[in-house]
Amino acid sequence: MDQVRCNQFRLMRMNQALFAFVDALTKTFLTCVLEPAADAKAQAVARTKERYNQLLKSAGRAMVGEAKFALEDLVANVDV
């Protein structure tokens, strides 16, 4: 039982560290990215949305096991 608690605590810390890393990376990226020119903004937004959709699809394909079932459950319960 102690081993399970220890592993669970370790996983929680790892999850927090991963979140902090992704948060810092995102803030750094968004700080350094240049804004597109006004006349090219609509095209840049469209390309960005397409890349985001590709990223989500790729992440979904990479998920296996319990994570995949959790994602499918989440998607099934989305209110559109």
C-alpha positions, 0 to 999 in steps of 0.5 A, a space after each residue: 500500500 505504501 508503494 502505491 501511495 509513493 508511486 501515485 505521489 511520484 506520478 502527481 509530481 511528474 504531472 505537475 512538472 510536465 505541466 509547468 514545463 509546457 506552460 513555460 515553453 508556451 509562454 516563451 514561444 508566444 512571447 517570441 513569435 512575431 505578429 503577422 502583418 495586418 493584410 496577412 492575418 486572416 491567412 495566418 489564422 487559417 493556417 494556424 487553425 489547420 496546424 492545431 487541428 493536425 496537432 490534435 489529431 496526431 495526439 489522439 492517434 498517439 493515445 493508447 490504453 486508459 488515456 484513449 478511453 478517457 479522451 473518447 469519453 470526454 469527446 462523447 460528452 461534449 456539448 456542441 
